[in-house]
């Protein structure tokens, strides 16, 4: 919720509740160095001249606090500071940069419980997932510390005598990170930790609705930088809305823009960055499927499906949205799945035993309702759920199971809510084709005990997604692998494997120590 700037700073605290939940949020904010009103720009100093945006608890509708967002002028100044900081940071040896990231990791660990609780309060995911998200940042920081000693190039054999050819990697400069509401800590962590050891400064714009989390994380990192006498703008923050994101995408000082969000917005970001021949890393939509073949371990597949479809209230980019069931096990599986859904506890994400919290916003609830209407209009039916829970104070809906045709338009549309479409198939080739027929290509999973099906699934005729799993859900990726997808998911890769190379520039260097000038390809130029 945006509070008019003309209303003054105190308007940023209007509507603060006095309930037990509000008292919990007050304790959480205090533990993280936050208040009811906070500045949302950091570039070595805290400031902000944009709108004041209130963060609202999606489970209760209560205001948690407010953040003064960046203006475009604030962003311009922040990018200037980040560019200057990048020249300092790149001169620090990579293993020393890793030491700073190690200290950041320890500082995050010290705040893991209140930071995880803030994620639960502001985003709406259950507390275990909120703490787990902070742990994911800690894990990628551990990974990045080791990586700082392994940013290896290579020696390439030269065809010319007395010559040495090398491939080396150097920092890009400034990396802009635009992250989404659903992972307000981890997505920045993937980008930031790896980008920092690669020698870049980072400018972060999180989702406006999770600005408190953005400020809290930046405060933790800033303390580490300041304690080491390093420029704070190495980890800069510019909270804000679409105008700030657009300005980051269009600014030539930002060498790489890493964007996580919808396919539509990602297309606009990519176009803006390409117009200036910058680099982009895109993590966009996912319309992920689980295939359960007739030889699968049904117990394992049911448990996995429930977690993948209901976890984070269906608001992960890797959430399972399509479930393909072999015709021989379809009816039994659906019956067991409906029974399992009936046992899911929905409610306040801070309460023990709750497995499904609220949707993040009223807009998400409207998208859920639209999706349910489309299921009925397109020949499908609801097998479980399908209702908005108006008896609860926040943005709660029932996790929903439908039965519908594989090619219904609603099935091909990513709806960021816990709606799972079940579809019967006749053979594995048909299931793989249906898995691949949607525009997105993030995550996919096959449940089977057949080696033949497993290796076909991960081979050239199998899934066309960036993440191809067997006997595990579509969500819950580990940090050691490259995370990302194909097609309308954007093609970017974050986290492990060789993803670090996107944050650096590759240079081929040829050194002549012969004292003569032999040319390549045997060319004579005399």
N, C-alpha and C positions, 0 to 999 in steps of 0.2 A: 504494500500500500504506500503510495507516494503522498507525502505531506507537503503542501505548498511552502516554498522557501519564504514567502512573505509572512508566514505564520510564526516564524522564529524557531529557535532551537528547542524551546520547551514543548512545542507541538509534537516533536519526535517521540515524546514519552506519553502521549495521550492514549487513553484506553488501556493502560497497564492494569492487569487484573490483580486481585488480592487473594486468589485462591491458593490452595496447596501447590498446584502446578506452577503458579506464578512464583511462589516462594522457592520452589526447586530451581526454576530458571534463574532467579536472582542469585542464588548461591553458585550456580554454574557459571554465570557471567563473571561474578566476582573472582572465582578461582582462575579465570582465564584473563584477568585484567581488563574486562569489559564493563560497561555501564549501560544505563538505559539509553544513553545517547553516545554515539561513537563516530570518530572521524574515519573516513573510508579511503583515504589516499595516503600512500606511504612511498617516499622516494629518498629516504634518509631522514625525513621529517614527516610528521603526520599533518594532514590537512584535508581539504575538501570544500568545494564551493558549488556542488551540484545539488540535486534534490535530496531531501531527507526521506529515506525509504524505511518503513517499518517492517520488521520481520514478524511474521504471525505463526504461531504454533498451529499446524494443520490438524492436530488432534482436538484442540479446544477452541480455536478461533481467537485466542488471547494474544495480545501483542507482547513479544519477548523483549524488544528493544528497537532502536533505530540507528541507522547509519547514514551519515552525510556522504553522498556519492560524489564521484569526480565530475567536474565539468570538462569540456573538451580542452579548455585552457590548462586545467590541472593535468590532463593526460599529456599535453604537449610538453609541459615542464618535466613530468615524470619520465617521458621518453628521452629527454635531453640528459637527465641525471643517469638513466639506465645506460645510455650510450657511453657516457663518460666512465661509469663504473665498469663497463665491459672491458675497457682498455686496461684497467687495473687488474681485474679478475683474470684475464687471459694470460697475464704475465706470471701468475702464481702457478708453480708446477702442479701438474694434474694430481699426483698423490697428496699434495698439500691441500688442494681443493677437496679431495676426498676426506681429509681430516676434518675440514669444516662441516661437510655433510654428515660425518659421523657425530659431531657435536650437535648438529640439528636433530639427528636421529634420537640422541639421548634426551634432548630437551622435549621432543614430542612424546617420548615414552613417559617422561615425568608427568605429562598432562593428559595421558591417554584416556583416563576415566572421565574427567570433566569435558574434554573435547569430544569424546564419543557421545556423551550425554547431550551436548549442544547439537550435534548432528541429529540425534533422535528428536530433540525438541524442535529444531528449525526445519529439518527436511521431512521428518515423520517416520523414518525407518525405525524398527525395534532397536532397543538398546544394544543387544548383542551384535547387531549388524553395524550400529554406529561405532562401537568400540572396535569391531573388526575392520572397519574402514580405516580408522587411524592406524591400526596395526599394519594394514596394507602399505601405508605410507612409510612406516618404520621398516617394513621388509624391503621395499624398493630402495630405501636409503642404505640399508645394509648391502644390497646388491651393487648400488652405485659406488660405495666405498671401495669394494673389490675391483669394480670396473675401472676406477681411476688409475689403476696400475696396469691396465690391459687395453688401452686405446691404441692398439697396435696397427701399424701400417704393414707394408711388405716390400721385399726386394724383388724387382722384376728383372729377369735376364735381359741384357741389352745385346743387340746384334752387332753393335759397333765396338771394336777393340778399344780398351782404355776408357770405357764409359760405365757408369753406374746409374741404374734407373730405380727410383724409389716411389712408393706410394705413401703419402703422409696425410694425416688428418689434423685440421686446425679448427678452432672455434668459429661459429658463424658471426657472433656478435650479440644481438638482442633477440630473444625468443619471446613472442607474445603467446600467452596461454589464455584461451577463452573456454571456461569450463561450465558444465551444466549443474542444475540443482540436485540431481539424483545421487551424485557422488561428489559432494562439495569439498572433500579433503583428498580422496585417493587420486582422482584424475589429475589434479594439480601436482600431487606428489610424484606420480609417474613421470610427468614432464619435467618438473623442477629438479628432482634429485639427479636424474640422468643429465639434463641440460647443464646443471651447475658443474658437475665433474668434467663435462666436455668444454667448459671454459666460457659459457655464455652468462650474461645477466638475463633475468626473467621479469617480464611485466605481466601481471595476472589480473584478469577480469573474470570474477566468478559470476554466478547467477545473482541478480539483484535480490531475489527472495531468500538467499542464503548468505547474505553479506556479513552477518555476525560471525559465521564460521570463517569466512575469508579473512576478516580482521583478526580473529583469534589466532589462526595459523600464522599469519604474517607477523604478529607480535612475537610469537615464539622464535621464528627464524631471525627476526631483526635483532633480538637480544643476543643471539649467537654472533651475528656479523659485527655488531657494535662492540661486543666483548673482545673480539679479535682485531679491532681497529680497521675493519673493512667497510667500504661504502655500503650503507643500507640499501641503496638502489640496486644492488646485485639481486635482491629479492623485492622488487617493487610491486605495489598494489594500486590499482585504479578501479574501484568498484563502480558499477554503472549499468546502464541499459544498452539498448541497441545502438545509440549514437556513439558510445564509447567503443563497442565492438567494431562498428563500421570504421571508426577512425583508426583503430589498431590495424585492421585489415588493409587500409589504404595507405598507411604511413611507410615510406621507404626505409625508415630507420629500424623497422622491425624485420629482421632477416628471415625469420620463420614464424608463421602463425599456426599454432596448434589449436584446432577448434573441435570441441565436443558438443554435439547437439543434434537438431533435426536435419534431415536430408535437405529440406528446402532452404533453411538458413545456411547450411554448409555449402550449398551450391552458390549462394550469393557471396559468401566469404571467399570461396575458391576463385570465383570470377574476379573479385576485387584484387586479390593477391596476385593473380596471374596477370592482370592488367599492368602491374608494375614489375613483372617478372620476379616476384618474390617466391619463397617456398611456403608450401602449406602442408599440414599434417591433419587429415580429417578422420574423425571418429563419429560416424553418423548413425542412421537408423539401423535397427535390427528386427527381423521378422523370423525369429528362430524356431526351428522345428526339432522335435524328438521323433524318431522312428522306432517303434517297438515291434520287432519281428516275432514270429510265432515260436522261435526257440529261445526267447529271452528269459532271463530271471525276472519274473513278474513282480515279486516283492521289491527287488532293487529298482525296477523301472517305476513302480508306483511312488515309492518314497522320493526318487529323484525328480519325478514330474511335479509332485506337490511343491517341493522346494523351489524348483526352477520357475514354476508358474505363479506361485503365491508370494515368494520372498520379495521383500521391499515393495509389497503391494503391487507387483507387476510393473515396477518402474525402473527396472534395470534394462540397459540396452541389450543384455544377453538373456532377458526373460524368455521363457518358452511360451510362444503364442499359438503354435500349431502342433498338434499331436496326431501322428499317423500310426494307426493300429492295424496290424494284419487281421484279416477277416476271421481267422481261426480263433483269435484271442480277444477280439474287439469287445464283445458283450461282457465277458468276465472282467476285463480291465476297466471298462467304463463303470461297472457296478462298484468295483473296489475303489476307484478314484472318487466317485460321488460320496461313498461312505467316508473316505478320508477327508474330503472337503467339509463334510458335516461336522467334523471334530476340530476344525481350525478355530482358535480363539481370536476374535477380532476386537481391537480396543486400543487404549492408550499405549503407545509403544514403550513407555517406561514401566508398565506393569508386568510382573513376572507371568510367564506362561502365554503371553500374547505373541502370536506368530504373524499377524497381519495388522499393520497400522493403517493410517489414513493415506489417501491420495494427497499429493502435495498442495493442490490448489482447487478452487472452485471450477476453473477451466478444465482441469483433469476429470472432475466429476461429470461435467457436461459432455466431455468426449466419451466417457464411459457410457452414459445414457444414449448418446447418439449411436455408439457401436452396438448396443443391445437392440435398439430400434432397427438398425440395418440388418442385423441377423434375422429378425423376423420378416423383414421386407424382402430379403433375398433367399427365402425358402429354408432357413435354418430354424432350430428350436433350442431353447435353453434347457439344459439338463439339471443344472444346479445354479442357484444364486440369481444374478441379474438385477438385483435391487440396490438402490441407494438407501443407506441406513439413516433415515431422518431422525430416528430416536436417539442418535448419538450426536454430540455437539460439533464434531469436526467434519472432515471430508471423507466419510467412511462409505465404502461400498462392499457388497458381497463378492468374494472371489467366485468367478463364474465359469461354468463349463457349457459349451454349446456343441451341437451336432450340425454340420453344415458341409456343403460341397467344397472341394479343395480350391475351386476357381472362382468362388464368390468374391466380389470386389472387396467386401469387408475383411475377408481372410487375407487379402493381399495388402491391406493397409495396416501399418503399425499403429496400434492404439496403446498408449502408455498407461495401461490399467490391467488389473488381473482378469483378463478374458482369455480363456483357453479354448481353441476350436479343435474338436476331435473329428477325425476323418478316417474312414475305413479304406484299406487298400488290398489289392489282390496278390501282388508280387513285389519283390524288393526293387526291381527296376522301375516300376511305377512309383514307388515311394520316393526313390532318389530323384526322379524327374519332377515330382511335385515339390520336393524340398527345394529344388533349384529354380522353380518357375517364378518366384517372387523377385522383385527388384533389388531387395537387400541381400547381403551376403556376409553376415557377421558370424553367427555361431550355429552349430548343428550337432546332433548326437544320434547315434544308432545303438540300440540295445539288441544284442545278439550274442550267441556263443559260437557262431560259425566263423572259423578263420577265413574262409572264402569270402564271406560277406564283409568281414572287417577290412580285409586288404583291398577289396573292390571299393569300399566306402572311402578309404583314405587315398585312393589312387586317382588317376586322371579321369575315370568315368564315374567317380563318386561325387561327394558333396563339393559344391563350388564356393564354399564359405572360407573365411580366413581361419576359423576355429572349427576343427573337425574332431569330435569326441567319440569315444566308444565306451558304453556302459557307465558313463557319468553324465550329469546334467549339462545343459547348455551354458549355465552360469558358473560363477566361482572359479574364474581363471587364475592360475598361479602367476607370480610376477616374473618367473624365469623365462617364460615363453613370450614371443612377440604377440601383442594383443592388437587385433584390428580385423577388418573385413574387406571384402571385395564389392564390386558393383556400386550400388547406391550407398553402401556403408562408407565409401570414401577412399579405400585403399591405403590408409595410413597404418602405421604400426607403432605402438608405444610399449614401454616396459622393457622386457628382456630380449634375448637373442642379439641380433644386429640392429635393433631399433635405435641404438645410440648414434648410428651413422647419420641419421636424419638431422641430428643436431650439430653436425660438423660439415666442413667442406673438404672434399677429397681433392688432393693435388698430386699430379704425376710430375716428378722431378727427375730430370736427366742431368747428370754431372759428368763433364768431360775432363779427365785428368791426364789425357794422352799427349797433349801438346800439338796434336794434329786435328784435322777436321774431316773425318770420314762421315758421309751422309747416309741416312737410312735408305733402304731399298736399293743400295748400290749406285745411287745417283752421282754423276760426275758434273761438277759445276766449276769449271776452271777456264 
